[in-house]
Amino acid sequence: MHPSLSDLTRTFARIGVLSFGGPAAQIALMHRVLVDDRKWLTEKDYLSALSFCMLLPGPEAMQLATWAGWRLHGTLGGLIAGGLFVLPGAVVVLALSMAYAAWGEVPLMQALFLGVQAAVIAIVVQALIRVARKALHGVAAHAIAVLAFLGLFALNLPFPVIILAAGVWGLVTAAPGTAPLPQVTAPRTAQTLALWLGVWLVPLAALWAMGGILFDIGWFFSKLAVVTFGGAYAVLAWMTQEVVAVQGWLTTEQMMAGLGLAETTPGPLILVTEFVGFMAGYGAGGWGLGLAAAVVTLWMTFVPCFLWIFVAAPYLARITADPRLAGAMQAIMAAVVGVIANLSLWFAVTLLFRTTGITRIGPLHLLTADLSSLDLMALGLSGLSALLLIGLHRPIWLVLAVSCAASVAVSAL
């Protein structure tokens, strides 16, 4: 059954507004609507497409929505479905970013955002536990996770190197398949690739010709779009390091606040990049540049998602049947566990201790903290958030609300 374009638009507008709770909840929501209720897609096609999207860089739920729209109404359907999946959250994140820029230094807002940051530690730890349960099966997967953690935390290796090394290892060590792979013919693939590379990169070239921070932002998020395997948490550590320590666009506390804000909105969590782009532009040139930077960030983050889907979707059956690609993805997901563990430690140390630094011992770059600078309020709020989220399995929005309320109450006292 193929819906009309207006039915598809209304359905994905509703999905976009209701897509809270991260990728697992979003994927379940789309399954219920598209497979169970509307019966526009079969169970087999939906699960095959989900496996396919998990092999791609970028937010898998948004790409799954784009694939569903493409399957039902071609390129226009993909644009509508993917765009409506992102747009509601992008509008909300932009509004929250502007509010943060305007009132973030007010004592009440600082107390609220301390509560957000404390909850973020628990949220990231929960993500670590969930990904580890799914990805770590066998000695090799555990070894990859440990090596990925040490490569980031102790050796300061670039995130793309970690992901590339894991993918190559999984590719070369996977057992070859015995069944013949489906054959495909896609004469329009080159045209589609050229078109969407142009849509993605021509604006970046224009920004390069203009110079300034907008090109720096566009270039950074273009690189990020290529290596965002394993979800937003996987790249947050690298993004935090780049925008805080290298570029100086934000502080670690601002990054944590942005992640907390993105957790409360519909759409993919990678919308935290919009917050980063807006704050970078705002800090460099005020409101106008902040808005322009937010648009550039969204373009460079999500246009590649359409490129991956429209170019690779005709090859879905072959891609999902190739055991070598499956092996590469399994190794990458194991590495993502180590990446998220590094992110958890980075956030926790930065929030809980007022004085931190980097200690260099030969090739080692170790994050250290002055134990006497422990922030007991932040520690208590983080413990409360962990109890609610991980111990009692309360929803994220409730954990954020309780942590913020507790922070405001203690600050007032």
Buried (B, 14 or more C-beta within 10 A) or exposed (E): EEBEBEBBBEBBBBBBBBBBBBBEBBBEBBBEBBBEEBEBBEEEBBBBBBBBBBBBBBBBBBBBBBBBBBBBBEBEBBBBBBBBBBBBBBBBBBEBBBEBBEEBEEEEBBBBBBBBBBBBBBBBBBBBEBBBEEBBEEEBBBEBBBBBBBBBBBBBBBBBEBBBBBBEBBBEEBEEEEEEEEEEEEEEBEEBBEBBBEBBBEBBEEBBEEEEBBBBBBBBBBBBBEBBBBBBBBBBBBBBBBBBEEBEBBBBBBBBBBBBBBBBBBBBBBBBBBBBBBBBBBBBBEEEBBBBBBBBBBBBBBBBBBBBBBBBBBBBBBBBBBBBBBBBBBBBBBBBBBBBBBBBBBBBBBBBBEEBEEEEEEEEBEBEBEEEEEBEBBBBBBBBBBBBBBEEEBEBEEBBBBBBEBBBEBBEE
